[in-house]
Amino acid sequence: MTEFNNRIAAQREILRAVNSVRWSEELYGMSGGALDRWVRSNDLDQSSKLVRLLRDAAEKLFFLANKSQEQVTAEYRHRSSEVSGLTEEIRLELQQRS
């Protein structure tokens, strides 16, 4: 259960950081569809650093979601660490936009 809570907390942390900036529409989730809608609604470039970071984080969170029922492996810990790093990169990118 701890892995599930950590993944959800990581996702919430990313959403909180993104939504701390004023957008036409907030980001409501990390799914591909939610990201696509947010990018379109805010007229962002798909190839921008922020969008690429968010998609990378979403991919890693998806991996963690599919592994949360298994034993915590080295790969799981590695991906969790990557999500933490991406979260910090997202924060830095958002600060540059403000």
C-alpha positions as CSV (number, residue, x, y, z in Angstrom):
1,M,0.0,0.0,0.0
2,T,2.9,2.4,0.6
3,E,3.9,2.3,-3.0
4,F,0.4,3.2,-4.1
5,N,0.3,6.1,-1.6
6,N,3.7,7.3,-2.8
7,R,2.6,7.2,-6.5
8,I,-0.6,9.1,-5.7
9,A,1.4,11.7,-3.6
10,A,3.9,12.1,-6.4
11,Q,1.1,12.7,-8.9
12,R,-0.6,15.2,-6.6
13,E,2.6,17.0,-6.1
14,I,3.1,17.5,-9.8
15,L,-0.5,18.6,-10.3
16,R,-0.2,21.1,-7.4
17,A,3.0,22.5,-8.9
18,V,1.5,22.9,-12.4
19,N,-1.7,24.4,-11.1
20,S,0.1,26.9,-8.9
21,V,0.6,28.8,-12.2
22,R,-2.4,30.6,-13.7
23,W,-3.7,28.7,-16.8
24,S,-6.8,28.9,-18.9
25,E,-7.6,25.5,-17.7
26,E,-6.0,23.5,-14.8
27,L,-4.3,20.1,-15.3
28,Y,-6.7,17.6,-13.8
29,G,-4.7,14.4,-14.2
30,M,-1.6,12.8,-15.7
31,S,-3.3,10.5,-18.2
32,G,-2.5,11.1,-21.9
33,G,-6.0,12.4,-22.5
34,A,-5.8,14.9,-19.6
35,L,-2.4,16.1,-20.7
36,D,-3.7,16.5,-24.4
37,R,-6.7,18.5,-23.2
38,W,-4.6,20.7,-21.0
39,V,-2.0,21.4,-23.7
40,R,-4.8,22.3,-26.2
41,S,-6.7,24.4,-23.7
42,N,-3.7,26.4,-22.8
43,D,-2.4,26.7,-26.3
44,L,1.0,25.1,-25.4
45,D,3.5,23.7,-27.9
46,Q,3.6,19.9,-27.7
47,S,7.4,20.0,-28.0
48,S,7.9,22.5,-25.1
49,K,10.2,21.5,-22.3
50,L,7.3,21.6,-19.8
51,V,5.1,19.4,-21.8
52,R,7.9,16.9,-22.5
53,L,8.7,16.8,-18.7
54,L,5.0,16.2,-17.9
55,R,4.7,13.4,-20.4
56,D,7.9,11.8,-19.2
57,A,6.6,12.0,-15.6
58,A,3.2,10.6,-16.7
59,E,4.9,7.6,-18.4
60,K,6.9,6.8,-15.2
61,L,3.8,7.2,-13.0
62,F,2.0,4.8,-15.3
63,F,4.8,2.3,-14.9
64,L,4.6,2.7,-11.1
65,A,0.8,2.2,-11.2
66,N,1.3,-1.1,-13.0
67,K,4.0,-2.3,-10.6
68,S,2.4,-1.2,-7.3
69,Q,1.0,-4.6,-6.6
70,E,4.4,-6.3,-7.0
71,Q,7.3,-6.4,-4.7
72,V,9.3,-3.2,-4.7
73,T,12.1,-3.8,-7.2
74,A,15.2,-1.9,-7.9
75,E,13.5,-0.7,-11.1
76,Y,10.5,0.5,-9.2
77,R,12.7,2.4,-6.8
78,H,14.7,3.8,-9.7
79,R,11.5,5.0,-11.5
80,S,10.2,6.6,-8.2
81,S,13.5,8.5,-8.0
82,E,13.2,9.6,-11.6
83,V,9.7,10.9,-10.9
84,S,11.1,12.9,-7.9
85,G,13.7,14.4,-10.2
86,L,11.2,15.2,-12.9
87,T,8.9,16.9,-10.3
88,E,11.8,19.2,-9.4
89,E,12.5,19.9,-13.1
90,I,8.9,20.7,-13.7
91,R,8.9,23.2,-10.7
92,L,12.0,24.9,-12.1
93,E,10.5,25.1,-15.6
94,L,7.3,26.6,-14.1
95,Q,9.3,29.2,-12.2
96,Q,10.9,30.3,-15.4
97,R,7.4,30.8,-16.9
98,S,6.2,33.0,-14.0
